[in-house]
Amino acid sequence: MQSANMLLRKIVRSSVLPFAAQHRMQKDLFPLSRTLSLSLRLEQDKSCEPTEKLDLDEWKKVMKSGLQEEVSETVSEPKELSSLAAARETLEMWRLAGRAVPENISEEQLKTFMECPSKSAKKKYLKYLHLKELRKKNDKRKMDEKRERRLEAQDQASKTDETKKSSFVCMWSSTMNKAYNWRAAQSMIFGQPLVFDMSYEKEMSVREVTNTVRQIVLSESCNRRSVDPFHIHFCNFKDDSLYHREFINQYREAWGKLLITVTDQCYTEIFPKDKLIYLTADSPKVMKTFDHDKIYIVGSMVDKSIKTGLSLARAKRLGLETAALPLEKYLLWTTGAKNLTLDQMMHILLTLKDTADWKKALEFVPKRKYCGFVNKPVKELKKTLDLINTLKHGRGREEVQKQFAKSYPKK
C-alpha cells in the first residue's frame, strides 16, 4: 500500500504539477494535490476501512473542466484567423488543381466564400471573382496598348511635322493660302453670288444641324480652292443659333476671318426676285443650262431631315423661280432619293460654272445611286430598267431574257 501511495505521489508531482504550472493552474491544483496526499495518509491510518477507494473520476472531471476553460479563452480569439487561413489553403489547393480561382482575394471576399452554403456555390463565386479579375487585367492591357499606340502616333506625327516644317513646304503652303484668299477676296467684289438659306434650323435636330454645318464647311473650302469661286452668302443667319455655335466649333478663331457674307436678312431683301433661282429636288422645272447672271439658292439642310416639298413651298411663298438638276436626263437612276449633299452641290455648280459640261459635273453624284450615264433614248433605257427589275424579282425570267436578247442583240 505504501509503495502504491508513493507511486501516485510521484505521478502527481512529475506530470500534473508541471502541466498546471504551464497553464497557470498552480493555485487550483496545489490544494487538490494536498488533499490527495492527506487522503492517502488518512487511508494509511484507517486500516479498519479497507473498502474505501480514491474517487479518480471526479478528479479527472475537475482537471478537464479547468483545462477547457483556459484553452477556450486562448483559442476563441485566433479561431477566426485559423478558419481564414484554412480557407486560403483550400483556395491554394484548388488553384494548383487547375480550377478557376482568383490570384488575389480580399478578406471580405474570403468571408463571403466561407459563408457560401454549398461547394457548388463556392465554385461559382470563385469563378465569378476569377472572371472579374481577368476582365480587369484585359482592360488594363488594352489601356496600356492604347497608350503605347497613341505615343507611337504622336512620335510619328512629330516626325512628319518636322519634315513638313521644311522651308520649301512652308513657303509653298503660305503662298497657296495667300492665292486662295486673294481669289476669295476678289469673288466678294466681282464673283457670282451663291446663297445658303439658313432658315431650316427648326426642321432639324442638333445632330442634323451639325452634319449640315460640316457639309457647308467642306463647300466653303472647295469654293475657296476653285479657279473662279462664288461669293457665298449666309442669309437668314441668326446669332447664338445652333448654326452659329456649330460654325464656331468648326472654325474657332478663323470664323471671323472668313471671306464670306453673313447676314440675318432674307435673300429677297438683298437681291432682286427675278434673278433668284431656288434649287430644290421637288421642283417640276428642270435646269437645262447654268446661267451666270442668276443667283442660285441652296437650302442648308441634310438629306435625312428633308420633308417632301419643304423648300419648294418656301420658294413659292416668296414668289421665287425654282429648278431641279437634270439627274434623270443624264443619269440612269436606280434607287434612292434625288437629294444631294451640300458639298456635292457645290462641286456640281463650280464644274458647271467652269466647263458647262453636265457629264463632268454629275460625276460628283454618288455612283451607288445610278447605273451610268444616258447614251440612248430615254424610252429604251426605261425598258431596260423594267427588264432589270423584273429579273431581280424573278417574274418570267426566261421570257424576259428572250425579250432582252431581241431588243439588244449582241454585236
C-alpha positions in Angstrom: 0.0 0.0 0.0 2.8 2.4 0.8 4.5 1.7 -2.4 1.3 2.5 -4.3 0.9 5.7 -2.5 4.5 6.7 -3.2 3.9 5.9 -6.9 0.8 8.0 -7.0 2.5 10.9 -5.3 5.4 10.8 -7.9 2.9 10.7 -10.8 1.2 13.9 -9.4 4.4 15.7 -8.9 6.1 14.7 -12.2 3.1 15.1 -14.6 0.2 17.1 -13.2 2.1 19.8 -11.4 4.3 20.9 -14.3 1.3 20.9 -16.7 -0.6 23.0 -14.2 2.3 25.4 -13.9 2.5 25.8 -17.7 -1.2 26.7 -17.8 -1.2 28.8 -14.6 -3.3 26.5 -12.6 -1.0 26.0 -9.6 -3.3 27.8 -7.2 -6.1 25.5 -8.0 -4.1 22.3 -8.1 -2.0 22.7 -5.0 -4.9 22.3 -2.6 -6.1 19.4 -4.7 -2.7 17.7 -4.5 -2.6 18.4 -0.8 -6.0 16.9 -0.2 -4.9 13.9 -2.2 -1.8 13.4 -0.1 -3.8 13.9 3.1 -6.4 11.5 1.9 -3.7 9.0 1.2 -2.2 9.4 4.7 -5.7 9.1 6.2 -6.2 5.9 4.3 -2.9 4.5 5.8 -4.2 5.2 9.3 -7.6 3.8 8.7 -6.9 0.2 8.5 -10.4 -0.5 9.6 -11.8 0.8 6.4 -10.1 -1.1 3.6 -13.1 -0.9 1.3 -12.9 3.0 0.7 -11.2 4.0 -2.6 -9.9 7.2 -4.2 -12.5 8.9 -6.5 -10.3 9.4 -9.6 -13.2 10.1 -11.9 -14.2 13.2 -10.1 -10.6 14.3 -10.0 -10.4 13.9 -13.8 -13.6 15.9 -14.4 -12.2 18.8 -12.3 -8.9 18.7 -14.2 -10.7 18.6 -17.6 -13.0 21.5 -16.7 -10.1 23.7 -15.7 -8.2 22.9 -18.8 -11.2 23.5 -21.1 -11.8 27.0 -19.6 -8.2 28.0 -20.1 -8.0 26.6 -23.6 -11.3 28.2 -24.6 -10.1 31.6 -23.5 -6.8 31.2 -25.5 -8.4 29.6 -28.6 -11.5 31.7 -29.1 -9.5 34.7 -30.3 -7.5 33.1 -33.1 -10.3 30.8 -34.2 -11.5 33.2 -36.9 -7.9 33.6 -38.1 -7.3 29.9 -38.3 -10.5 29.4 -40.4 -9.4 32.2 -42.8 -6.0 30.5 -43.1 -7.7 27.2 -43.8 -9.9 28.8 -46.4 -6.8 30.3 -48.1 -5.1 26.9 -48.1 -8.2 25.4 -49.7 -8.1 28.1 -52.4 -4.4 27.4 -53.0 -5.1 23.7 -53.4 -7.9 24.4 -55.9 -5.6 26.7 -57.8 -2.9 24.0 -58.0 -5.6 21.6 -59.2 -6.3 23.9 -62.1 -9.7 25.3 -61.1 -10.8 28.9 -61.8 -9.6 30.7 -58.7 -8.6 34.4 -58.4 -5.0 35.1 -57.7 -5.7 37.9 -55.2 -8.7 37.8 -52.9 -9.5 40.1 -50.0 -10.7 39.2 -46.5 -14.3 40.3 -47.2 -14.4 38.1 -50.4 -12.8 35.2 -48.4 -15.5 35.6 -45.7 -18.2 35.6 -48.4 -16.6 32.4 -49.8 -16.8 30.7 -46.4 -20.4 31.7 -46.0 -21.5 30.0 -49.2 -23.9 27.2 -48.4 -22.6 24.5 -50.7 -19.5 23.5 -52.6 -21.0 24.4 -56.0 -21.9 27.8 -54.7 -18.3 28.3 -53.6 -17.1 27.2 -57.0 -19.5 29.7 -58.8 -18.4 32.5 -56.5 -14.7 31.8 -57.2 -15.4 31.6 -60.9 -17.1 35.0 -60.8 -14.1 36.5 -59.0 -11.7 34.9 -61.4 -13.6 36.3 -64.5 -13.8 39.7 -62.9 -10.0 39.6 -62.3 -9.4 38.6 -65.9 -11.7 41.4 -67.1 -9.7 43.9 -65.1 -6.4 42.6 -66.5 -7.7 42.7 -70.1 -8.9 46.3 -69.6 -5.6 47.3 -68.2 -3.8 45.6 -71.0 -6.0 47.3 -73.6 -5.4 50.7 -72.0 -1.6 50.1 -72.0 -1.7 49.1 -75.6 -3.8 52.1 -76.5 -1.4 54.4 -74.6 1.5 52.8 -76.5 -0.2 53.3 -79.8 -1.0 56.9 -79.0 2.6 57.6 -78.0 3.8 55.9 -81.3 1.3 58.0 -83.3 2.5 61.2 -81.5 6.1 60.3 -82.3 5.3 59.6 -86.0 3.2 62.8 -86.1 6.1 64.8 -84.7 8.5 63.2 -87.2 6.1 64.1 -90.1 5.6 67.6 -88.7 9.4 68.0 -88.7 9.5 67.1 -92.4 6.6 69.3 -93.2 8.1 72.2 -91.5 10.8 72.5 -94.1 11.3 75.9 -95.6 10.1 74.9 -99.0 6.8 73.3 -97.8 6.1 76.2 -95.5 6.7 78.7 -98.3 4.5 76.7 -100.7 1.6 76.4 -98.3 1.7 80.1 -97.3 1.8 81.2 -100.9 -1.1 78.9 -101.9 -3.2 80.1 -98.9 -2.5 83.7 -100.0 -3.6 82.9 -103.5 -6.8 81.2 -102.4 -7.6 84.1 -100.1 -6.9 86.5 -102.9 -9.3 84.7 -105.2 -12.0 84.6 -102.4 -11.5 88.3 -101.8 -11.9 89.1 -105.5 -15.1 86.9 -105.6 -16.6 89.1 -102.9 -16.3 92.1 -105.3 -16.7 90.6 -108.8 -17.8 87.0 -108.2 -21.3 85.4 -108.8 -23.3 85.2 -105.6 -24.4 81.9 -104.2 -26.9 81.9 -101.3 -27.2 79.3 -98.5 -30.6 79.6 -96.9 -30.0 79.2 -93.1 -33.7 79.2 -92.1 -34.2 75.4 -91.6 -32.9 75.2 -88.1 -36.4 74.4 -86.6 -36.9 71.5 -89.0 -33.7 69.7 -87.9 -32.3 68.1 -84.8 -29.0 69.1 -83.2 -27.2 66.2 -84.9 -28.6 67.1 -88.3 -27.5 70.8 -87.8 -24.0 69.5 -87.0 -23.9 67.5 -90.2 -25.2 70.4 -92.2 -22.5 72.7 -90.9 -19.8 70.1 -91.7 -21.1 69.9 -95.3 -21.1 73.7 -95.5 -17.5 73.8 -94.2 -16.5 71.4 -97.0 -18.4 73.5 -99.5 -16.6 76.7 -98.4 -13.1 75.1 -98.6 -13.9 73.7 -102.1 -15.2 77.1 -103.3 -12.1 78.8 -101.9 -9.7 76.5 -103.8 -11.6 76.8 -107.2 -10.4 78.8 -110.1 -13.4 81.1 -110.1 -15.1 80.9 -106.7 -18.6 82.0 -105.8 -19.3 84.9 -103.4 -21.0 82.9 -100.7 -23.9 84.5 -98.7 -25.3 83.0 -95.5 -28.8 84.5 -95.4 -31.4 84.3 -92.5 -28.4 83.7 -90.2 -29.1 84.5 -86.6 -26.5 85.0 -83.8 -26.4 82.5 -80.9 -28.3 80.0 -83.1 -27.3 76.3 -83.5 -25.8 77.1 -86.8 -23.7 79.9 -85.2 -22.4 77.7 -82.4 -21.5 74.8 -84.7 -19.6 77.2 -87.1 -17.6 78.5 -84.1 -16.8 74.9 -83.1 -15.7 74.1 -86.6 -13.7 77.3 -87.5 -12.8 78.6 -84.0 -10.7 81.7 -84.4 -10.9 81.6 -88.2 -14.7 82.2 -88.1 -14.3 86.0 -88.1 -11.7 85.9 -90.9 -13.8 84.0 -93.5 -14.2 85.8 -96.8 -18.0 85.3 -97.0 -21.0 87.5 -96.3 -23.1 86.6 -93.2 -26.4 88.4 -92.7 -29.7 87.9 -90.8 -31.7 89.4 -93.8 -33.6 87.3 -96.3 -32.2 87.0 -99.8 -35.3 88.6 -101.2 -34.3 91.8 -99.3 -30.8 91.8 -100.8 -31.2 90.6 -104.4 -34.0 91.2 -107.0 -36.5 88.4 -107.1 -36.3 88.0 -110.9 -32.6 86.9 -110.6 -33.1 84.4 -107.8 -33.5 80.6 -108.5 -34.2 78.2 -105.7 -32.5 74.8 -106.3 -34.7 72.0 -105.0 -35.2 68.4 -106.0 -39.0 68.8 -105.7 -39.2 71.4 -108.5 -41.2 70.5 -111.6 -38.9 72.7 -113.7 -35.6 71.0 -114.8 -32.4 73.1 -115.1 -31.1 73.0 -118.6 -28.0 75.2 -118.5 -26.1 77.1 -116.0 -26.9 80.9 -116.1 -24.1 83.1 -114.9 -26.4 86.1 -114.4 -28.7 84.3 -112.0 -28.3 83.9 -108.2 -28.8 80.3 -107.1 -30.2 79.4 -103.6 -29.4 76.2 -101.8 -31.3 75.1 -98.7 -29.0 74.4 -95.8 -30.3 71.1 -94.5 -29.3 67.4 -94.7 -30.9 64.7 -96.7 -32.4 62.8 -93.7 -34.3 65.8 -92.4 -35.8 66.9 -95.8 -39.5 66.8 -95.9 -41.2 66.5 -99.3 -41.9 69.9 -100.8 -40.5 71.9 -97.8 -38.0 74.0 -99.8 -40.4 74.2 -102.8 -43.2 75.5 -100.5 -40.8 78.1 -99.1 -39.8 79.3 -102.6 -43.4 79.5 -103.7 -44.4 81.6 -100.7 -41.7 84.0 -101.6 -42.6 84.0 -105.3 -39.3 82.7 -106.5 -38.4 80.6 -109.5 -37.3 77.0 -108.8 -35.2 74.5 -110.6 -34.0 70.9 -110.2 -30.9 69.3 -111.5 -31.5 67.1 -114.6 -30.5 63.9 -113.0 -32.9 61.6 -114.9 -31.9 63.2 -118.2 -28.2 62.4 -117.8 -28.1 59.6 -115.3 -29.7 56.2 -115.3 -31.2 56.5 -111.8 -31.8 53.3 -109.9 -32.6 53.7 -106.2 -32.6 56.4 -103.5 -33.9 60.0 -103.3 -32.7 62.6 -105.8 -31.2 64.7 -103.0 -27.5 65.5 -102.8 -25.3 66.8 -100.0 -24.3 70.5 -99.9 -20.6 69.8 -100.8 -21.8 67.7 -103.8 -24.0 70.5 -104.9 -21.1 72.9 -104.6 -18.8 70.7 -106.7 -21.5 70.4 -109.4 -22.2 74.1 -109.6 -18.5 75.0 -109.7 -17.9 72.5 -112.5 -20.9 73.8 -114.5 -19.7 77.3 -114.0 -16.2 76.5 -115.3 -16.9 73.9 -118.0 -20.7 73.9 -118.7 -20.4 70.1 -119.1 -23.2 68.2 -117.3 -21.3 64.9 -117.7 -18.3 66.2 -115.8 -20.5 68.0 -113.3 -22.6 65.0 -112.5 -19.6 62.8 -111.8 -19.8 64.1 -108.2 -23.1 62.3 -107.7 -22.5 59.1 -105.7 -22.2 56.2 -108.0 -24.3 54.0 -105.8 -27.4 55.9 -106.9 -27.2 55.4 -110.7 -26.1 52.7 -113.1 -24.4 55.0 -115.6 -24.8 57.9 -117.9 -27.5 58.1 -120.5 -26.2 57.3 -124.0 -29.5 56.1 -125.6 -33.0 57.5 -125.8 -34.8 57.6 -122.5 -37.6 55.2 -123.6 -35.2 52.4 -124.4 -33.4 52.9 -121.1 -36.7 52.8 -119.2 -37.4 49.5 -120.9 -34.0 48.2 -119.8 -34.7 49.3 -116.3 -38.1 47.5 -116.3 -36.4 44.3 -117.6 -33.7 44.5 -114.9 -36.3 45.0 -112.2 -38.4 42.0 -113.4 -35.2 39.9 -113.5 -34.5 40.9 -109.9 -37.9 39.9 -108.8 -37.8 36.6 -110.7 -41.0 37.1 -112.7 -41.0 35.3 -116.1 -37.2 35.1 -116.2 -36.9 33.1 -119.4 -39.4 35.4 -121.3 -37.6 38.5 -120.1 -34.3 37.1 -121.2 -35.7 36.4 -124.7 -37.2 39.9 -124.9 -33.9 41.4 -123.7 -32.0 39.4 -126.3 -34.3 40.6 -129.1 -34.2 44.2 -128.0 -30.4 44.3 -127.5 -28.7 41.8 -129.8 -25.0 41.1 -129.3 -22.7 42.9 -131.8 
